[in-house]
Amino acid sequence: MQKILIFIIVLLFSISTFADVSVNGYYRKDGTYVQPHYRSNPNGNTSDNWSTKGNTNPYTGKEGTHNQDNNAWGN
């Protein structure tokens, strides 16, 4: 029973890990350096992004501020 529970926990952790994308650091046109960070995997759906109200960024703990109907991503 304990092995099954451990397997389920590892499986759930690995599934959530695949939903994140690592972004390398880069320089903007104005010379500002952007630190490496993680973001949610792009999928064309704005309601499941970390910046949407009701969602929380698991790395920073910040809650989303964009409304689901807000077209802040240019789609």
N, C-alpha and C positions, 0 to 999 in steps of 0.2 A: 504494500500500500504506500509506503514511504517513497519507494522508487517511482511510482506513478505520479505522486505529488511533485517530486523534484523534476521529473520529466515535463510535466505541465507548466511549471514555473519557468523552466529554461526555454520551453517552446514559446510561451507568451513573451518573454523578454526578447527572444530573437526576432519575433515577428515585429515588435515595435521598433527594433533597431533598424530593420530594413526600410522603414518609412522615412528615415532621416537621411539627408544628404550633407556631406561635408563640403564646405566651400573654402577654398584656399584663400589666403590673404592676397590682396591686390592693391594697386595704386589707382586712384581716380584721376580724371583729366586734370584736376586742380592740384594734384600732387599729394593729396591726403591718402594715408595708408589705412586700409580697412583690414581689421584683424580677422584671422580665420575664424569661422563659426559654422554652426549647423543650421539647417533650415528644413522645413518639411518637403517631402518629395513632390515636385510639381505634377499635377494630375488634371488641371483644367477646372477644378472645383474650388471656388473661393470660400465655401462654408467650412472647410476642414483645415484651413490654415491657422497657424498659431496666432496670427494677428487679428483673427475674427472674434467678435464678442462671444463669450461662452467657452472659449478655448484658452488654455494656459500653456505657455512655452515651458516644456519640461526642463530646459537647461537654465533659464533665467528666473522662472517663477512668475513672470509678468503675464497679466491677463490681457486678452485681445481687446482692441479698441475700435476695430472696424465693424460696421454693420454688415450683415450678410448680403444685403441688397446694394451696398456701397461698391461701386466698380473701381476700387482703388488699384487694382492690378492691371488695368488696361485691357480687359477681356471683353 
